[in-house]
């Protein structure tokens, strides 16, 4: 075989980025070197792996088949290194995780610093994605671990109950809605909204709900963090839709009001998913176990038990 693991990692990076230069940057080589390596790989395979277009690099049918095998192969290499590293200097490796907005900001990010401090040789690549795309990403090997809202019916992934959260409407403490402990969501849509960025899963879900209810969403401002959203709500700029796990500290200190929503979609049952077929490297398994046993996460599952 006239190619190396670096060539396969490069191929995967280009396929996922749909860009030669971005893929090259992801594996820390120059674009010219990446072009040479890719041509060598295509020569070794005896077929073109990409179609070059004005919009980027698109996989050929042969490239699609190769990508499936490359993901399996590299996952096996990562497992090998992770398992062997336990006998030398502890866990080593990199974990890729996709999560929806609620789980990422409400539960995962607060846990990450403690995990990284405990495992200095493990790197994490965290991305916010829509729940609908997360299970597919795990099933195809594009990502190692996913956390999403709702039940998972895909037989290619293993689903574990992660946390229980809910979406709430947050308002300034002197807002007309603040006197009500719970509301129909349509009542909130009569006011200006402070929203997350237009590409965030939180905003896309909010826009979908408003459209489904045939009401107009007046997005007065878009920002890039829940902290910014809550600060702007506190100052009276508008109201917002956020996870209770994110809003709770400011609500309990009396800086904003958090109103429960009567619609069933406000309840957020979060699940953690991994691939059914792939055995997890030891460092990935350690990360999954860390997330599932975090006391804050466990408490939400216990509180949701009947009779709790």
N, C-alpha and C positions, 0 to 999 in steps of 0.2 A: 504494500500500500504506500503510495507516494504522497501522503499527507499526514499532518500531525494533529494532536488535540487542539492546538491553537487555531488551526484552520477550521476545525469543526465549531469551536467556540465563536470564531469570527462569523462563520456561516449563520449560526443561530442568531447572533446579534444583528446582522444585516437583515435577516428575515423578519425579526421582530420590530426593527426600526424602519424597515422598508427604505433604507438609505445606506449607501456604502460608507460615507464619511461618518455618519452617526454610529454605525456598527463598529467601524474601526476605532473610534474614540472610546467606545464601551469596553474594548479589550486592550486599549492602550497601545495601539500601533498607528502608524501614519496611513493616510488614505492611499498613497502609492504602494506601500507594502501590502495593504489589504487587497488592492486590485490585483497585484501579482499572485497573492495567496489564493484568491478566489478563482483566478484563471487556472492555476495549478490544480485546484480541487475539481473544477469542471472537467479538466483534461483527464484527471484520474478516474472520474466517474463516467467519462465518455459521453456526456450530454450537458446541455445548458441547464443551469439551476435557477437562473433568474431571467426575466425579461426586463430590459432597461427601458424605462419610459420617462417622459418629461416630468412626471410626478414622483419618480423614484424607482425602486427595485421591487418587482413583483415576482413571486415564486412561480416557476413552471410546474406542471404536474409532477415531474421528476423531483423538483425541489421540495414540493409538499411532502412526498414520500420520504425523502431524505431527512427533512426536518423532524418528522416523527421519530425516526431512528436515532437521530443525533440527540434529541431531548432525552430519550431513554438511556443512551450511552453515557451522556454527561451526568445524568442523575446517578447512574451506577458508579461513575468515577467519584462523585462527591460523597456517596455513601461509603465507598472504600476508604477514602481519606479520613472521613469523619470517624469511622469505626476504628481505624488503626491509630488515629491521633489520641485516642483515650489512653493508649499505653505510653505516650510520650509526655506531652505538655498540656493535656486537657482537650476540651472541645475546640475544633477549628472548622471554619466554613462560612458560607454565606446563605442566608435564607431570604427568599423572595415572597412577599405577602401582599395580597390585594385585599382591601377591606372597604365596606361602604362607609359613608360619612359618620353615621351614628357610632358604629363600633370603633372606628379609628380614633375619633376625637374623644369619645366618652370613656373608652376602656383601654384600648391598645397603647396609645401614646403615653398615658400615665404609667404603664407597666414597663415600657421599653427601656427606660434608663436603668432600672434595677436589674433587668436581664443583661444588658450590655456591661454593666459594672461587674456582674458575677461571671461573665464569659467574655473577657477582653479580646479573644481571638475569633469571635463570631461577628460577622457583619450582617446588617439587616437592610433590605431594600423594600421600603414600604410605599405603596401607591393607593390612592383613593380611586375606586371604581364603582360603577353601578352594580347593584346586587345581581341583576340579570346576567352580567358578563363574568362574574367571579367564578361560579361553578364551572363554566366552560373553560376558563383559563387554567383552572386546576386540572380538569379532566384531560386537557391536551398537553399538559406539562409546561405551559408557558409560565406558570407560577407554582410555588411549592405549597403554600397554605392560603386559604381564603376565609374571610369572615363576612357574612352577609345576613340580610334580614329575610325572614320567612323560611318556609320549609324547602327542602331540596329533594327533587324527585329523580335527579340524574344518577343512574346506576353506576356510573364510572367514578363517582366520588363517595367517600365515607363522610357522613355528616354527624357532628356531635353538638349537643346543645351547649351554647357558650354563655350567653347572658340574656337578661330580660330588661328591656328599656322601653321608653315611650316617647313619642314626640309631643311637645307642649307648645302653646303659644306664649311667648314672653312679651310683656308690655312694661312701660314705665309704671311705677307704683301709684301714680295719680291718674292713670289712664281710665277712661270710662269702663273698659272691660275688666279692669283689675278688681272690681268689687265682686266679680263672679268667680266662684271656685272652679267651674267648668263651663264650657261653651260648645256650641256647634261651630265648626270651623268656618262656615259661611259668614258668621258674624265678624270674624277677624278680617275677612277679605274686604270689608268696607273701609279698612284703614290702610295707610301706606305701610309697605313692608321693607325691612332691611334684609337683604338676601346675600347668601354666599355667591361666589363667582358663578358665571353663567354655565360653566362646564362642570360644576360640582354636582355630586349625586343628590345633595340636599336640595339645591335649587331646581334641578330637573324634576325631582319628585314633587316639590311644591307646585311647580308650573303644571304638572300633569294632574294633580288633584284639583287645582282651580279650573282647568279645562274640562275635567270630568264633571265638575259641578256646574259647568256653564256660567262661571263667574269670572270677572276680570281681576287679574293680579296686578296691582300697581307696585312694581318694584322700583322704589325710589332710589335705592343705592345698592350696589354690589360691592362686597369686600371679600378678602381672602382668608379670613379666620373667624371662628366662632367667638373668640375674645373680642374682636373688633365689632362683631354683630351685637354682642351683649353690651358693650360700652355705648354704642350708638342708641340702642334701645333705652338704656339707663338715662341718657341725656335727653330723651324725648323725641328723637328723630322719627321713630316709627315702631312697629311691632315686628316680630319674627317667629319663625317656626324652627325650633331647635330640639335636640334630644334632652330629656330631663337630666341625664347623667352629666351633661355639659352645663346646663342652667342651674343645677341644684345649689352650688356654693353661693352664687349671687342671689338666688331666690331666698335661701335660708338666712342670708345676712340682711335681707330687706332692701336690696338695691334694685331688684326688678321683681315683677310678679310673674309666676309661672302658672298658667291656666291649663287644666286638663281638658282634652278634646274628647267629645262624646262619640265620635266616629270610631268604628272598630279598627281602621287602618292605623290609628295612632299607636296601638300596641306594637312593640317591636321585639319579636322573638329572634334572637341572633344565633346563628349557627356557624361553627368552625368546620371547614371541609378540607380534606386531603385526598389524594388519589387512592383509589382502591387497589390499583395494580402495582404501584411503586412502594417499596419499603423505604421508610424515611431514614435519611442519615441520622446518626446519633445527635448531632447538633440541632437538626430540625425537630426531631422528636423531643429534645429537651425544651425547645422554644414552645412547641405546642403544649407540652405539659405545664410549662410556666404560665401560659395564657389561661389555660383551663382551671388552674388551681389558685389563681390570684384571688386573695380574700374578697376584694371588692366585687369581682365577677361572681364568685361562689355565693356571696350574700344576695345578689339579685335573683339567682336561681332558687335559693332557699325561700326568699320572700314570696316568690310566685307559686310555691307549692300550696295545694289546697289545705286550708286550715291554718296556714302560716300567719 
